[in-house]
Amino acid sequence: MKRAIISDIHSNLEALTTVMADIEEQKVDSIICLGDIVGYGPNPRECLDIIRSSCSVCIMGNHDHGAIYNPDGFNACAEQAIFWTREELQKPCDPVDVRDARWDFLGNLNRNYVEDKMIFVHGSARNPLNEYVFPEDVYHERKLEKIFAQIQWIAFQGHTHVPGIFTERPYRFRSPEEFDNVRELQPDSKYMINVGSVGQPRDNDNRACYVIFEDQTVTYRRLEYDYSATAAKIGAISDLDNFLAERLTEGR
């Protein structure tokens, strides 16, 4: 089984279409999305439609949750973007059944997906929706001990937008560059694999990021896309902070 695992699209249509074209070239068997389809970016409707039609599994992210319910704990920039996203999803430019289908899709997303000894989440195996696991958490041994206790073999996750692999005992984090973007996994070890972000990278690399998982091997894919087009669309929307455009250029 060859799978593409994507996360954190954040309404970035240019990044998503670039990634989906690359996925098609990779001839995968299925696509799994780890959430945050919406939020921050200028094209929530289009991105939702692509994910709905393309992914065999999709997990709820905290921004997807915030669009349906309340954006609790969001900063002002993220909260404003979610309120704008809600309005965008309710626009009468699309038929009622299409609008309803998008809301139903978001509302029916699960918070995790478990298959064999793998768990797929947005945040962490301990708190699938909201928990961040940052590279510097390798120094928070108690935190990682509790999270790894919930993992049988692999936890695929997103949320931080920082790609890389955590291993336990000793707790370590390795960015994709440290293993040339390809990592063979051992069946008797445990891993947390952050697949990075399609639509808003934050590791000082502005290229879209996702992973291919096949035969116990994880391969990171980094792709250039027209971030300037996305940034221009954000800049033209008064309810989206210009910072959201600037960070696409810098990958932060």
N, C-alpha and C positions, 0 to 999 in steps of 0.2 A: 504494500500500500504506500503510494507516494502522495504526500499531502503538502499543501501550502497552508501556512498558518499566518494570519494577518491580524493586526490590532491597531486601534487608535487612528482611525481614518480621519475623524474630526472634520467631516464635510468638505474635505479637500478633493475635489473631483479630478483635478489634473494629476495629482499623485495616485489616486485610486485607479484611474484608467491606465496609467503607465504600468502600475503593478499588475493589474489584471491582464494586460497584454503580455507581460513577461511570464505570468503564471500559465497562460495558454501555451506559450512556447515550451514551457517545462513539462507539459503533458502530464499534469497531476491527475490523481484519481478523485480528489475531493479538496475542498477549501473550508477551513475552519476560521471563523472570525472571533476574536476575543473581546469585542465590544468597543464602545466609544465610536460608534458610527457617526454620530452627530456631535455638535458643540464646536465652538471656536470658528469654524470655517464658513464659506459662503454658499455651499451647495448641499444642504442636508437632504432635500428631496431626491436629487439625482443619486446621491451616494446610497441612500436607503434602498432605492430601486435596484441598484446594481447588487448590493449585498443580498437583498431578498431573493433575487433570481439566480445568484451564483453560489451561495454557500450552503453546504450540507448541514453545518452546525454554526450557530451564532450565539455568543454569550452576551449577557447584559453588562454594559459598562456603567460607570457612575454618571457619565453625561447622558447616556440613554435614559437612565433612571431619573435624572434631574429633569429631562424634557417631559417626562410623563407625570412625575410627582412634584417634589420641591427640590431645588438645587441647594440642599443643606450643606454648609461647610465650604461652599464655593467662594472664591474671591470675587471682587466686584466685576472684574473683566469677564470671568467665566460665567458669572450669574447673568450679566447683561446679554452675553452671547446666547445663553440658553433661552432666555425670554424671547429674543429675536427668532431663534430657531422654532420655538412654539408657534409664533405668528406665521413663519414661513411655511410650516407644515399644514397650517389651516387655510392657506390662501385658496380662494375659489377658482384659481386658474386651472386647477386639475379637477377631474370629476370626483364626485363625493365618494364613490366606491374606491377610487385610488387613494384618496386621503384617508379613508377609514382603514384600508388595508395596511397602510404605513403605520398608523397608530396601533392597530391590532398586532402587527409584527413586533413593534417595540414592547408593547405591554405583555406579550407572551414569551419574551426571552427568559431563559433560565439563567441562574447565577453561576452554574458550573456544568461541566459535562465530563463524565467519567467513562473511560474505556480501558479495559484490562487494568494495567497498573499506572495508567496515565490520567491526570486530571487537567482540565482546561478551564482557566479562570481569567478574569480581568485583573484582579488585584493580587490575591495570594490564596493559597490553599486553606489558610485559616480564616480569612475574611475576603471572600471572592469579589466583593463589589468595591471595597474602599481602601484596603490596606496597601500602602506603598512598600516595596522592598527595594531599597536603593543600594548601589554598590558599597557604600560606606557602612551598611548594616553588617558587613562581615566582622565588624568590631563589636556588634551587639549580639553576643553569643546566645544569650537567653532567648532573644526574639527569634533568631534563626533556628534554635533548637526546637522551639514550639511549632514553628511553621513546618520544618522538615518532618516532625512527628506526624503530620497530616498527609505526608507524601509517601506513596509506595515505591515509585520509581521516578517518574517525571511529572513536574508541574509546569505546563506552558502558561505564561502570563504576559501581561503588558503593563499599562497604567503609568509607569514612570517614563515611558518613551525612551529608555536607555537600554539598548540591546546588550545581551551578554548572558553568561552561564554561571550560576552559583553551584558550588559543590560543598559537601559537608565533611567535617572532621578530617583535617582542619577546614574551617569555613573560608572559601575563597570565591572571588568573582573574577572572571576573565572576559574581557571585551572580545568581539569577533576578530579584531585585528591581531590579537595575541595568539590565535590559533588559525590564522589565515582563512577565516570565515567557514571552515569545515571542522566539525568535531564529532568523533566517534564516541558513542556512549556505551558504558559498561553495564551489563544487566544486574550486577550486584552493587551498584552505587545509586545514590539519589541525586537528582538535579532539579534546580529551578531554572527554567529557560525563559528569559525575557526576549520576546521576538522583535522588540523595537516598535517603531511607529511608522505607519504608512504616511500619514498626513501632517505630522508635526514632530519631526525628529528633535531630540534634545541632547544629543551627544556631540555637539559641535560639528556635525556632518549633516548638511541639509538634504542629502539624498534620502528618498523613501527607503524603508527597510521592512523586510519580512523574512520568513524562513521556509525552507523546504525540509520536511522530515521523511526519511526513507531508510529502511534497513538499519535502524539504530544510529543513523547519521543525521546530524543537523547541519544544514548549509544556509548561511546568511546571504541574502541577496540585497545589494544596495544599488539603487537606480536613480539616475538624474531625471528630473521632470521639470516642467515649466512653472517653477515656484513664483516667478515674477507675475504670471497671469493670475495665479491665485491671490497673490498679495495685492494686485491691482483691484480685484473684485472686492476684497476685504476693505480696501481703502475707500471704495465707492459706497460702502454701507455705513451710515452714520452710527448705527447701533453696535458695530463691531469695532473694538479698540484697535488703533493703528499698530499697537505693540504686537498684535496677532499676525500682522503682515510682516513686521520687521523680524520676528523670530524665525519665520520661514527662510529668510535669506541667510541667517546665521546658524540655523540648526541648533537652537537653544531653548 
